[in-house]
Amino acid sequence: MDEELRSMLTVIIKEIRYVKDDVQELKEGVKVLKEDVSVLKEDVKELKEDIVAENHINLIDKMNESIRASDKTLMYEIAVDTLKQG
């Protein structure tokens, strides 16, 4: 009976070692995944910043276009007023 217990204990110890190795591999895998997620988060942040910058440029262009149109309209109004007075 004593020999049987020793044999079972040896098997259990081996299994525990395998489990420890598996857990260590999982820990390393999780570490790699965390690093990948961190890189992805940074990439998404940069993409968002690029989109905001592009939209900002488009907005400025539209504002400048609007100002030019407004200036042109004002010039026409001045010309019409001048012609009316003259």
Number of C-alpha atoms within 10 A of each C-alpha: 6 7 8 9 10 11 12 12 12 12 12 12 12 12 12 12 12 12 12 12 12 12 12 12 12 12 12 12 12 12 12 12 12 12 12 12 12 12 12 12 12 12 12 12 12 12 12 12 12 12 12 12 12 12 12 12 12 12 12 12 12 12 12 12 12 12 12 12 12 12 12 12 12 12 12 12 12 12 12 12 11 10 9 8 7 6
